[in-house]
Amino acid sequence: MALTNTQYESIIREYEEKQLRSRHLLEKRLAHIRNTYPEYAALEDLSASLASSFTKRLIDGEEGARAELSASLQSLSRKKEEFLSEKGFPPHYLEPVYECSDCKDTGYIDQRKCHCFENRITQLLYHQSNLSGSLEQENFHTLSYEYFSGPALQDYKKAVDISKGFVSSFDENYRNLLFMGTVGTGKTFLSNCIAKALIDTSHSVIYFSAAELFDTFAKYVFGKDKDALDHFYKDLYHCDLVIVDDLGTELGSSFVTSSFFSFLNERQLMKKSTLITTNLDLKGLQDKYSDRICSRIIGNFEICVLTGPDIRILKKT
C-alpha cells in the first residue's frame, strides 16, 4: 500500500467526522424526544437512576444483583421502544446511524481495514492518478486486437504480455517501461491498462502528460507556495508508479532537461517505477534530450516498440 501519511490521515479524519455526525444526530434526536415527551424523559431518567442504585450492590458482589439489573433495564428498554412506536417513530430511531454498519464507521474490524476503508483508499488513488475517467473505458478487460494485423499485431501482443507481467510482478521486481511508437499505436491505452490494474490492487499511480508534468514542475519551483512544493515532490517521488505520457511533445528548455533528469534519478534511487510513452524513436530522444537522460532511459527501461497504423483513425473510418 502506497498511501502517504497525509493521505492516510485524511481518510482517518473522514471517519472521525462520520462518527461525530452520527453522535450529533443521535443527540439531536434524543433532545427532541425528551423535550417533546416528558414521559419518555422520565423513562430515560429511571434507567440512569436504576443503574446508579445497583452500583453498590454490584460492587459488594451481591448474588443476583447483576441479573436483576439486566432484567430491569431490558424491561425499561422495551417500554421506551413501545413508547416510540406508539408515537410513530421507527424502531431504531434513537440508535447510532452508521454509513457502514460492519465497522460502525471506524474503518476497522478486528484490527483489519474494513471493506469501506479499502474502497475509500481506491477512490483516493483513482482521484490522485488524474485518470479516473479514462480507466473505465481503457483497461485489460476492454483490450482488443481487432485493429492490428501482421507485424503490428505481434508487437502489440508482446507489449500486452510485458504489461501484464509488469503488473503481476510489480511488488517483487523493480521495473520501468518505455512504450515507443508512432501516433495511435496503443501506447496510452496500455499505460491506462497498467494504471487501472495497479490502482485496483491499492497501488498509487500518478499520470501526467509530459507537458503537464513540466508545467507543474515550473509552477511549484518558481511559485511561492513551498508547502505545495513539498507535497508535490512527496507524491511524485513516493507513489508506486508515475506515468509520463507523450514525452517529447513538451517545449524544450534547459529547465525541462534538468527537471527530467532529477525526476528520473530520484525515482531510480528510490526504486520507484516509471512508465513513459513517446512518439519519438531512440534517435529522436537523443536529439531532444541530454546524453545523461538517454543513458538513464536506455539503461533502466524495458523498451516496447509499437508499430502499425493510427488506431484512432481506423476506428473512425
C-alpha positions as a Markdown table, in Angstrom:
| # | Residue | x | y | z |
|---|---|---|---|---|
| 1 | Met | 0.0 | 0.0 | 0.0 |
| 2 | Ala | 1.4 | 3.3 | -1.0 |
| 3 | Leu | -0.7 | 5.9 | 0.8 |
| 4 | Thr | 1.3 | 8.7 | 2.2 |
| 5 | Asn | 0.9 | 9.7 | 5.8 |
| 6 | Thr | -1.1 | 12.7 | 4.7 |
| 7 | Gln | -3.5 | 10.6 | 2.6 |
| 8 | Tyr | -4.0 | 8.1 | 5.4 |
| 9 | Glu | -4.6 | 10.8 | 7.9 |
| 10 | Ser | -7.2 | 12.4 | 5.6 |
| 11 | Ile | -9.2 | 9.2 | 5.4 |
| 12 | Ile | -9.0 | 8.7 | 9.2 |
| 13 | Arg | -10.3 | 12.3 | 9.6 |
| 14 | Glu | -13.2 | 11.4 | 7.3 |
| 15 | Tyr | -14.1 | 8.5 | 9.6 |
| 16 | Glu | -13.8 | 10.7 | 12.7 |
| 17 | Glu | -16.2 | 13.2 | 11.1 |
| 18 | Lys | -18.6 | 10.4 | 10.3 |
| 19 | Gln | -18.7 | 9.4 | 13.9 |
| 20 | Leu | -19.1 | 13.0 | 15.1 |
| 21 | Arg | -22.0 | 13.5 | 12.7 |
| 22 | Ser | -23.6 | 10.3 | 14.0 |
| 23 | Arg | -23.3 | 11.4 | 17.6 |
| 24 | His | -24.7 | 14.9 | 16.9 |
| 25 | Leu | -27.6 | 13.4 | 15.0 |
| 26 | Leu | -28.3 | 11.0 | 17.9 |
| 27 | Glu | -28.0 | 13.8 | 20.5 |
| 28 | Lys | -30.3 | 16.0 | 18.4 |
| 29 | Arg | -33.0 | 13.3 | 18.2 |
| 30 | Leu | -32.8 | 12.4 | 21.8 |
| 31 | Ala | -33.0 | 16.0 | 22.9 |
| 32 | His | -36.1 | 16.4 | 20.7 |
| 33 | Ile | -37.8 | 13.4 | 22.2 |
| 34 | Arg | -37.0 | 14.4 | 25.8 |
| 35 | Asn | -38.2 | 17.9 | 25.3 |
| 36 | Thr | -41.4 | 16.9 | 23.4 |
| 37 | Tyr | -42.4 | 13.9 | 25.5 |
| 38 | Pro | -41.7 | 14.3 | 29.3 |
| 39 | Glu | -42.9 | 10.7 | 29.9 |
| 40 | Tyr | -40.1 | 9.4 | 27.7 |
| 41 | Ala | -37.6 | 11.6 | 29.6 |
| 42 | Ala | -38.9 | 10.0 | 32.8 |
| 43 | Leu | -38.1 | 6.5 | 31.4 |
| 44 | Glu | -34.6 | 7.7 | 30.5 |
| 45 | Asp | -34.1 | 9.2 | 34.0 |
| 46 | Leu | -35.4 | 6.0 | 35.5 |
| 47 | Ser | -32.8 | 3.9 | 33.6 |
| 48 | Ala | -30.0 | 6.1 | 34.9 |
| 49 | Ser | -31.3 | 6.0 | 38.4 |
| 50 | Leu | -31.7 | 2.3 | 38.3 |
| 51 | Ala | -28.1 | 1.7 | 37.2 |
| 52 | Ser | -26.9 | 4.1 | 39.9 |
| 53 | Ser | -28.9 | 2.3 | 42.6 |
| 54 | Phe | -27.4 | -1.1 | 41.7 |
| 55 | Thr | -23.8 | 0.2 | 41.8 |
| 56 | Lys | -23.1 | -0.6 | 45.5 |
| 57 | Arg | -24.9 | -4.0 | 45.2 |
| 58 | Leu | -22.7 | -4.9 | 42.2 |
| 59 | Ile | -19.5 | -3.7 | 43.9 |
| 60 | Asp | -20.4 | -5.7 | 47.0 |
| 61 | Gly | -20.9 | -8.8 | 44.8 |
| 62 | Glu | -24.5 | -9.3 | 45.9 |
| 63 | Glu | -25.7 | -12.5 | 44.4 |
| 64 | Gly | -28.3 | -12.0 | 41.7 |
| 65 | Ala | -27.8 | -8.2 | 41.5 |
| 66 | Arg | -26.4 | -8.2 | 38.0 |
| 67 | Ala | -29.2 | -10.4 | 36.6 |
| 68 | Glu | -31.8 | -8.3 | 38.3 |
| 69 | Leu | -30.3 | -5.1 | 36.9 |
| 70 | Ser | -30.2 | -6.6 | 33.4 |
| 71 | Ala | -33.8 | -7.7 | 33.6 |
| 72 | Ser | -34.9 | -4.3 | 34.8 |
| 73 | Leu | -33.0 | -2.4 | 32.2 |
| 74 | Gln | -34.3 | -4.7 | 29.4 |
| 75 | Ser | -37.9 | -4.1 | 30.7 |
| 76 | Leu | -37.3 | -0.3 | 30.6 |
| 77 | Ser | -35.8 | -0.6 | 27.1 |
| 78 | Arg | -38.9 | -2.4 | 25.8 |
| 79 | Lys | -41.1 | 0.3 | 27.3 |
| 80 | Lys | -39.1 | 3.0 | 25.6 |
| 81 | Glu | -39.3 | 1.2 | 22.2 |
| 82 | Glu | -43.1 | 0.7 | 22.6 |
| 83 | Phe | -43.5 | 4.4 | 23.5 |
| 84 | Leu | -41.5 | 5.5 | 20.4 |
| 85 | Ser | -43.5 | 3.1 | 18.2 |
| 86 | Glu | -46.8 | 4.5 | 19.6 |
| 87 | Lys | -45.7 | 8.0 | 18.7 |
| 88 | Gly | -44.8 | 6.9 | 15.1 |
| 89 | Phe | -41.0 | 6.7 | 15.3 |
| 90 | Pro | -39.1 | 3.9 | 13.6 |
| 91 | Pro | -37.7 | 1.1 | 15.8 |
| 92 | His | -34.1 | 2.2 | 15.8 |
| 93 | Tyr | -34.7 | 6.0 | 15.8 |
| 94 | Leu | -32.5 | 6.5 | 18.9 |
| 95 | Glu | -29.7 | 4.2 | 17.8 |
| 96 | Pro | -26.5 | 5.4 | 16.2 |
| 97 | Val | -26.8 | 5.9 | 12.4 |
| 98 | Tyr | -23.7 | 4.5 | 10.6 |
| 99 | Glu | -22.8 | 4.7 | 6.9 |
| 100 | Cys | -21.1 | 1.3 | 7.3 |
| 101 | Ser | -22.8 | -0.9 | 9.8 |
| 102 | Asp | -20.0 | -3.5 | 9.6 |
| 103 | Cys | -17.3 | -1.3 | 11.1 |
| 104 | Lys | -19.6 | 1.2 | 12.7 |
| 105 | Asp | -17.8 | 4.0 | 10.8 |
| 106 | Thr | -14.4 | 3.2 | 12.5 |
| 107 | Gly | -12.8 | 1.9 | 9.3 |
| 108 | Tyr | -11.6 | -1.2 | 11.0 |
| 109 | Ile | -12.9 | -4.6 | 12.0 |
| 110 | Asp | -10.8 | -6.6 | 14.5 |
| 111 | Gln | -7.6 | -4.6 | 13.6 |
| 112 | Arg | -8.2 | -5.2 | 9.9 |
| 113 | Lys | -9.3 | -2.5 | 7.4 |
| 114 | Cys | -13.0 | -2.7 | 6.6 |
| 115 | His | -14.1 | -3.1 | 3.0 |
| 116 | Cys | -15.4 | 0.5 | 3.2 |
| 117 | Phe | -11.9 | 1.7 | 4.1 |
| 118 | Glu | -10.3 | -0.2 | 1.3 |
| 119 | Asn | -12.9 | 1.2 | -1.1 |
| 120 | Arg | -12.1 | 4.7 | 0.1 |
| 121 | Ile | -8.4 | 4.1 | -0.5 |
| 122 | Thr | -9.1 | 3.0 | -4.1 |
| 123 | Gln | -11.3 | 6.1 | -4.7 |
| 124 | Leu | -8.5 | 8.3 | -3.4 |
| 125 | Leu | -5.9 | 6.6 | -5.6 |
| 126 | Tyr | -8.1 | 7.0 | -8.6 |
| 127 | His | -8.6 | 10.7 | -7.9 |
| 128 | Gln | -4.9 | 11.2 | -7.3 |
| 129 | Ser | -4.0 | 9.4 | -10.6 |
| 130 | Asn | -5.7 | 12.0 | -12.9 |
| 131 | Leu | -7.1 | 9.1 | -14.8 |
| 132 | Ser | -10.4 | 8.4 | -13.1 |
| 133 | Gly | -12.5 | 9.0 | -16.3 |
| 134 | Ser | -10.2 | 7.1 | -18.7 |
| 135 | Leu | -9.7 | 3.9 | -16.9 |
| 136 | Glu | -13.4 | 2.7 | -17.1 |
| 137 | Gln | -13.0 | 2.6 | -20.9 |
| 138 | Glu | -9.3 | 1.7 | -21.2 |
| 139 | Asn | -8.3 | -1.4 | -19.3 |
| 140 | Phe | -7.3 | -5.0 | -19.8 |
| 141 | His | -10.9 | -6.1 | -19.9 |
| 142 | Thr | -11.7 | -3.8 | -22.8 |
| 143 | Leu | -8.4 | -4.5 | -24.6 |
| 144 | Ser | -8.9 | -5.7 | -28.2 |
| 145 | Tyr | -6.6 | -6.9 | -31.1 |
| 146 | Glu | -9.3 | -6.0 | -33.7 |
| 147 | Tyr | -7.3 | -3.2 | -35.4 |
| 148 | Phe | -4.0 | -5.0 | -35.5 |
| 149 | Ser | -2.5 | -7.3 | -38.1 |
| 150 | Gly | 0.8 | -8.7 | -39.3 |
| 151 | Pro | 3.9 | -7.5 | -37.5 |
| 152 | Ala | 2.0 | -4.8 | -35.7 |
| 153 | Leu | -0.2 | -7.4 | -34.1 |
| 154 | Gln | 2.8 | -9.4 | -32.9 |
| 155 | Asp | 4.4 | -6.2 | -31.5 |
| 156 | Tyr | 1.2 | -5.4 | -29.7 |
| 157 | Lys | 0.7 | -8.8 | -28.3 |
| 158 | Lys | 4.3 | -8.8 | -27.0 |
| 159 | Ala | 3.7 | -5.4 | -25.3 |
| 160 | Val | 0.5 | -6.7 | -23.7 |
| 161 | Asp | 2.3 | -9.7 | -22.3 |
| 162 | Ile | 5.0 | -7.4 | -20.9 |
| 163 | Ser | 2.4 | -5.1 | -19.5 |
| 164 | Lys | 0.6 | -7.9 | -17.7 |
| 165 | Gly | 3.9 | -9.3 | -16.4 |
| 166 | Phe | 4.8 | -5.8 | -15.2 |
| 167 | Val | 1.6 | -5.7 | -13.1 |
| 168 | Ser | 1.8 | -9.3 | -11.8 |
| 169 | Ser | 5.4 | -8.9 | -10.6 |
| 170 | Phe | 5.1 | -5.3 | -9.5 |
| 171 | Asp | 5.6 | -5.9 | -5.8 |
| 172 | Glu | 8.6 | -8.2 | -6.4 |
| 173 | Asn | 10.5 | -6.6 | -9.2 |
| 174 | Tyr | 11.5 | -3.0 | -9.7 |
| 175 | Arg | 11.0 | -2.3 | -13.4 |
| 176 | Asn | 10.5 | 0.7 | -15.7 |
| 177 | Leu | 8.7 | 0.7 | -19.1 |
| 178 | Leu | 9.1 | 2.8 | -22.2 |
| 179 | Phe | 6.3 | 2.5 | -24.9 |
| 180 | Met | 7.8 | 3.8 | -28.1 |
| 181 | Gly | 5.9 | 4.1 | -31.4 |
| 182 | Thr | 4.0 | 6.4 | -33.8 |
| 183 | Val | 0.8 | 8.1 | -33.0 |
| 184 | Gly | -2.2 | 5.9 | -32.3 |
| 185 | Thr | -0.5 | 2.6 | -31.9 |
| 186 | Gly | -1.9 | 1.8 | -28.4 |
| 187 | Lys | 0.8 | 3.2 | -26.1 |
| 188 | Thr | -1.5 | 5.3 | -23.9 |
| 189 | Phe | -4.2 | 2.6 | -23.9 |
| 190 | Leu | -1.7 | 0.1 | -22.5 |
| 191 | Ser | -0.4 | 2.5 | -19.9 |
| 192 | Asn | -4.0 | 3.0 | -18.7 |
| 193 | Cys | -4.5 | -0.8 | -18.5 |
| 194 | Ile | -1.5 | -1.0 | -16.2 |
| 195 | Ala | -2.6 | 2.0 | -14.2 |
| 196 | Lys | -6.1 | 0.5 | -13.5 |
| 197 | Ala | -4.7 | -2.9 | -12.7 |
| 198 | Leu | -2.3 | -1.4 | -10.1 |
| 199 | Ile | -4.8 | 1.1 | -8.6 |
| 200 | Asp | -7.4 | -1.7 | -8.2 |
| 201 | Thr | -4.8 | -3.6 | -6.1 |
| 202 | Ser | -4.3 | -0.4 | -3.9 |
| 203 | His | -1.1 | 0.9 | -5.5 |
| 204 | Ser | -0.7 | 4.6 | -6.1 |
| 205 | Val | -0.4 | 5.8 | -9.6 |
| 206 | Ile | 0.0 | 9.4 | -10.9 |
| 207 | Tyr | -0.5 | 10.2 | -14.6 |
| 208 | Phe | 0.9 | 13.3 | -16.3 |
| 209 | Ser | 1.2 | 14.3 | -20.0 |
| 210 | Ala | 4.8 | 15.4 | -20.5 |
| 211 | Ala | 3.6 | 19.0 | -21.0 |
| 212 | Glu | 1.6 | 18.9 | -17.8 |
| 213 | Leu | 4.4 | 17.4 | -15.8 |
| 214 | Phe | 6.9 | 20.1 | -16.7 |
| 215 | Asp | 4.4 | 22.9 | -16.4 |
| 216 | Thr | 3.7 | 21.6 | -12.9 |
| 217 | Phe | 7.4 | 21.4 | -12.1 |
| 218 | Ala | 7.7 | 25.1 | -13.2 |
| 219 | Lys | 4.7 | 26.2 | -11.2 |
| 220 | Tyr | 5.9 | 24.7 | -8.0 |
| 221 | Val | 9.6 | 25.5 | -8.5 |
| 222 | Phe | 9.0 | 29.2 | -9.3 |
| 223 | Gly | 5.9 | 29.7 | -7.2 |
| 224 | Lys | 5.9 | 30.9 | -3.6 |
| 225 | Asp | 3.9 | 28.1 | -2.0 |
| 226 | Lys | 6.7 | 25.9 | -0.5 |
| 227 | Asp | 4.3 | 23.6 | 1.3 |
| 228 | Ala | 2.6 | 22.8 | -2.0 |
| 229 | Leu | 6.0 | 22.1 | -3.5 |
| 230 | Asp | 6.9 | 19.7 | -0.7 |
| 231 | His | 3.6 | 17.8 | -1.1 |
| 232 | Phe | 4.0 | 17.7 | -4.9 |
| 233 | Tyr | 7.5 | 16.2 | -4.6 |
| 234 | Lys | 6.5 | 13.7 | -2.0 |
| 235 | Asp | 3.6 | 12.5 | -4.1 |
| 236 | Leu | 5.7 | 12.4 | -7.2 |
| 237 | Tyr | 8.7 | 10.6 | -5.8 |
| 238 | His | 7.0 | 8.3 | -3.3 |
| 239 | Cys | 4.0 | 7.0 | -5.4 |
| 240 | Asp | 4.3 | 3.5 | -6.7 |
| 241 | Leu | 4.1 | 4.4 | -10.4 |
| 242 | Val | 4.4 | 7.6 | -12.4 |
| 243 | Ile | 3.2 | 7.6 | -16.0 |
| 244 | Val | 4.6 | 10.3 | -18.3 |
| 245 | Asp | 2.6 | 10.3 | -21.5 |
| 246 | Asp | 3.7 | 11.7 | -24.8 |
| 247 | Leu | 7.3 | 12.6 | -23.8 |
| 248 | Gly | 8.7 | 14.9 | -26.5 |
| 249 | Thr | 5.6 | 17.0 | -27.0 |
| 250 | Glu | 6.6 | 19.5 | -24.3 |
| 251 | Leu | 8.5 | 22.6 | -25.1 |
| 252 | Gly | 12.3 | 22.0 | -24.7 |
| 253 | Ser | 14.5 | 24.1 | -22.4 |
| 254 | Ser | 17.4 | 23.7 | -20.0 |
| 255 | Phe | 14.8 | 23.7 | -17.2 |
| 256 | Val | 12.9 | 20.8 | -18.7 |
| 257 | Thr | 16.1 | 18.8 | -19.2 |
| 258 | Ser | 17.3 | 19.4 | -15.7 |
| 259 | Ser | 13.9 | 18.7 | -14.1 |
| 260 | Phe | 13.5 | 15.5 | -16.1 |
| 261 | Phe | 16.9 | 14.2 | -15.2 |
| 262 | Ser | 16.3 | 14.9 | -11.5 |
| 263 | Phe | 12.9 | 13.2 | -11.7 |
| 264 | Leu | 14.4 | 10.0 | -13.4 |
| 265 | Asn | 17.3 | 10.0 | -11.0 |
| 266 | Glu | 15.2 | 10.3 | -7.8 |
| 267 | Arg | 12.7 | 7.6 | -8.9 |
| 268 | Gln | 15.6 | 5.3 | -9.7 |
| 269 | Leu | 17.3 | 5.8 | -6.4 |
| 270 | Met | 14.1 | 5.1 | -4.5 |
| 271 | Lys | 13.4 | 2.1 | -6.7 |
| 272 | Lys | 10.0 | 3.5 | -7.8 |
| 273 | Ser | 8.7 | 2.5 | -11.2 |
| 274 | Thr | 8.2 | 4.9 | -14.1 |
| 275 | Leu | 6.3 | 4.3 | -17.3 |
| 276 | Ile | 7.0 | 6.6 | -20.3 |
| 277 | Thr | 5.2 | 6.8 | -23.6 |
| 278 | Thr | 6.7 | 8.6 | -26.6 |
| 279 | Asn | 6.2 | 9.1 | -30.3 |
| 280 | Leu | 10.0 | 9.6 | -30.7 |
| 281 | Asp | 12.4 | 6.8 | -31.6 |
| 282 | Leu | 15.8 | 6.4 | -29.8 |
| 283 | Lys | 17.5 | 8.9 | -32.2 |
| 284 | Gly | 14.7 | 11.4 | -31.6 |
| 285 | Leu | 15.2 | 11.0 | -27.8 |
| 286 | Gln | 19.0 | 11.5 | -28.2 |
| 287 | Asp | 18.4 | 14.6 | -30.3 |
| 288 | Lys | 16.0 | 16.2 | -27.9 |
| 289 | Tyr | 17.5 | 15.3 | -24.5 |
| 290 | Ser | 20.9 | 15.1 | -23.0 |
| 291 | Asp | 23.1 | 12.0 | -23.1 |
| 292 | Arg | 22.6 | 11.6 | -19.4 |
| 293 | Ile | 18.9 | 11.3 | -19.8 |
| 294 | Cys | 19.1 | 8.9 | -22.8 |
| 295 | Ser | 21.6 | 6.8 | -20.9 |
| 296 | Arg | 19.2 | 6.5 | -17.9 |
| 297 | Ile | 16.3 | 5.6 | -20.1 |
| 298 | Ile | 18.1 | 3.1 | -22.3 |
| 299 | Gly | 19.9 | 1.5 | -19.3 |
| 300 | Asn | 17.0 | 1.3 | -16.9 |
| 301 | Phe | 13.8 | 1.0 | -19.0 |
| 302 | Glu | 12.4 | -2.0 | -20.8 |
| 303 | Ile | 11.6 | -0.8 | -24.3 |
| 304 | Cys | 8.4 | -1.9 | -26.1 |
| 305 | Val | 8.2 | -0.7 | -29.8 |
| 306 | Leu | 4.6 | -0.5 | -31.1 |
| 307 | Thr | 4.0 | -0.3 | -34.8 |
| 308 | Gly | 1.1 | -0.1 | -37.2 |
| 309 | Pro | -1.4 | 2.5 | -38.4 |
| 310 | Asp | -3.2 | 5.0 | -36.2 |
| 311 | Ile | -5.9 | 3.0 | -34.5 |
| 312 | Arg | -8.0 | 6.2 | -33.7 |
| 313 | Ile | -8.3 | 6.9 | -37.4 |
| 314 | Leu | -9.2 | 3.3 | -38.2 |
| 315 | Lys | -12.0 | 3.3 | -35.5 |
| 316 | Lys | -13.5 | 6.4 | -37.0 |
| 317 | Thr | -13.4 | 5.1 | -40.6 |
